Amino acid sequence: MPIQSNLLYLQSLALRCSASFLSYLLEHLPQLEHLSYTQTDPWLPEQHPLRYGDNNSAHIDLTSENDEQHQQHKVGDPIVIEVTWSQNDFLLHTIPSLQIVTNPLVSTQSSPVRKQIFDNLAQLNAEYVRYAAWFPYPKLAVAELDPPSDLLQCGNVGESYSVKLSCEQGGGVISSVDFASYGTASGACGQMKQGTCHAATSLEVVQKACIGQKECSVTASPTVFGDPCFGTHKRLLVQIQCNPPQNNTYWDFTYLDPSFKDFLAATNGHSRIIMFSTQPVWLFKLDTPHIYPDNASNVDWGYPQGTELIDDTMQALGDYYGRLTAWYTRGGFFDEYGRKHVSNYAYNWDYTEIFNEIEGEHQMSVEYYTRAYDAVIQGIRRHTNNTEMKYVGLAHGGHNEFDRYRYFLNHSNHAPGIPLDMISYHFYASSTSRIDPLSYEAFFPQLDTFTTEITQIENIRKALSPETRTTIDELGIILPDDNNPNAPQFPLIFWNAGAAYYAYAWAKIARQSIDVVGHSQLVGYPNLPNLQLEPQFPSVAMLNWITGEGTAKYWTSKLLIDTADIDNDQAVITRTTDVGEINVFSQAFVRKNRQRWVLIVNKRFTNVDVLLPGCTGGTIQIVNEASGFGPPIETKLMEDRITLSPFAVAVVHMPNGELSI
C-alpha cells in the first residue's frame, strides 16, 4: 500500500498492526525509528485461534520524545483575557505582508509546484508584497551577466554546456575566431589565455562550426574536442568577430521574465515592492572574472564579489538599473551602444527597493550605499522618465547600527531631488535546536528585544525624516543548520511555532505603527535530490515544498490579511492574568461598525486554556496542529473557555451586542 505524503512529517502514532506491517512502516517512514514503542496485549480473546498469530494486530503506541515533553509541560488554571472595550489603545496601521524570493522552485519551468506557488500568492490578496530577485542564483537575478565587449564577442561555458555565438544583430556573419580553448583557459573577453590543460583541436573545431555562419553553437565536451586532461573539470572559452563589425552586449531576460510576470499577475491590483537586489559582479573591481554557474538552478553563494565599483561616478550602476526597469515598464531600452532592445512590457509597481542587506553584500559602508542609492534612482529616471516611482532604501540586515540610519535619513547626505520614501530592515529569530519544539519558545523573547531596537530606529526616523515610511520586509525564523543538506527535518509543529511567532510579531510591531511587516518568505526548501536542488532556507518557507500547499505560516498570514481592517480597526486595552505574557498574547480590536475581534497567540509548546468573557455565541478561527496544511478551523463558541493547542493562533469574532461603556 502506498504511504501518503502527509505522513512524511509524522511524529506520533497509535495503531494496531502486525509485526510485518510495522516492518513495512519502518521501511517507508524511517523517522519512526526515533520514536518509542509501547506494545499492549493483543485485544483478541484469549481463546481466539489467531490471538498469537502474526495477523493478530497488537496495539502499538508510537510517541516522540518531543510529544512526551509536550504532555509534561502544561499550564494550570485558565488565563483570563480582560478587554476594556471602551478604552482605545492605538489605531491599527500595520499591514501584514510577505516576500517571495527567486529560486528554482519559484522561477524555473521544471518546478513541480510553480503554479501552486503563484495561485497561493494570488489568494492571499496581500498588499506590499516584496519580490526579491536575489544573488544565490545569478541567472535568475541578473539581466546582464557579462560586460559589454565592443567588437569582440565571447562565450565561456562549463562541460556539457554550449557556447552560443551570433552576428545576426548586425546582419553579418562570423568572420574570425580569435581564441578557442577547451581545457582550463581563463580571462575576460579580450584577455583570454590558455591554461595548462588545452585541447589542440579547439580552434579548428570552432572555426569549422562557426566561420561564415550567422550564428553557431559549440558544446564543451570531450566527444567534440577530445579529452586533454582526464579527470579535470574543463571549460570552453571562445572569442569571435563579425563582418560587418558588431558591438556586443549580453542582456538576457530568459530566466528573469517568467517568474516576474507570474508575480505581477498574481499581485495585480495590489501595491508591491520590487527588488532586483543583485548588481552585476563585473561592475566591481576584481582581480579575475567571476565564473557564475551555467545551470540557472545551481546555487552560487559567492556571487557578490568586490567592494569598489569600477566606475566611481556610479553612472554605469544607475544605467544598469535604468535599463532593467525600462525593460519592464517602458517597452524596452537602448543598450550601451545605442541598440534598441524591445520587450513591449508596460508594467507598473509602487516601490523599487535598492539592494539588499548592503552591509553584507559587497560590504558597503552607509556613505557608499547612499551614493549608490542616489545613482540608481537617477539612472531609473534617466532611462524611464518616470519621476513618480517611489523607492525603498537600506534593506538593513544588521542590528543596533543606528549611525547607518542617522546618515541615510539625513536629506543633506543625498543628491538634490532624491526621495526618501521608505526604509526597510530585517529580523530573524532562531533557536538552539532544529528539532526540539520546546526551544521554539525562544522565538518570542527575541522578538521582544527587536521591538526595543525598532523604538530607537523610529526615534531617529521621526527626528530626521518623519515623512519616510517603514517596511520590515523580512521577518521570519532561520533554524540552525538550515542550509546543511544533512540537517534533520524539523517536526511538523514548527509550522505552528513559526505561525505563532509571525502573528505575535505583527501585533507587537503594530503598536509602533510600522507601515508594513513582511513575512519571510513564501518559498524555501531543504535538499531536494530528485530535483537536484541544494537547500534554500527551508525553515522560512510558508508553503509545503512538495505539494505547494499552505503551511500554518501561510494560513496565519492569510487570516491576518483577511481580518485586519488597516487604518480602521481600533485596538483597545487588553490585559491578561498571565503575568509577563509568558504563555499567551492577546489583543482586541473594535471595527468602525462596532464589531469586535480578538487575536490570541499561544506562545508555548503545550495546551493553554484561556477565558474570554462574553465570547460565547461568537466564532473562532484557529490555525493549529489540527488544521494542518488547510485553512483555519472555524467553530461557533459554546462557552467562554477556549483551549489552545501548542503554538495555536486564533481570531475570535465576538458575538454581536452593545459594547458596555
Protein Blocks (a to p, Z undefined) as FASTA:
>chain_A
ZZdfklmmgfbdcddddfklmmmmmmmmmmlmmpccdddddfbdfklmklmmmklccddd
dddfklmmmmmmccfbdcdddddfklcfbdcfbdcdddddddfklmpmklmklmmmmmmm
mmnopghiacdddfklmmlmpcblbccehjbccddddehiacdddfklnopacfbdfbdc
edjdecdehiaccdfbdcfklmmmmmmmmgopabdcddddfklnopabghiacddddddd
ddddddddfbdfklmmmmmmmmmmmmgoiacddddfbccfklpccfbdcdddfblkbccf
klmgcjbdfblnlmmmmmmmmmmmmmmmnopacdfkopacdekiacdcfbdcedjhklln
opiafklmmmmmmmmmmmmmmmnopakbccdehjaabehilklmmmmmmmklpcehiacf
bccdddddddfbfklmklmmmmmmmmmmmmmmmmmmmmmmmmmmmmbccddfbgcdddeh
klgmkbccddfklmmmmmmmmmmmmmmmmmnopabdcdddfbdcdddfknopacehkllp
cbdfknopacfklmmmmmmmmmpcghkaccdddddfbehilmbccdddddfkopacdddd
dfbdcddddddehkgoiacddddfklmmaccdddddfbfbdcddehiacdddddeddddZ
Z
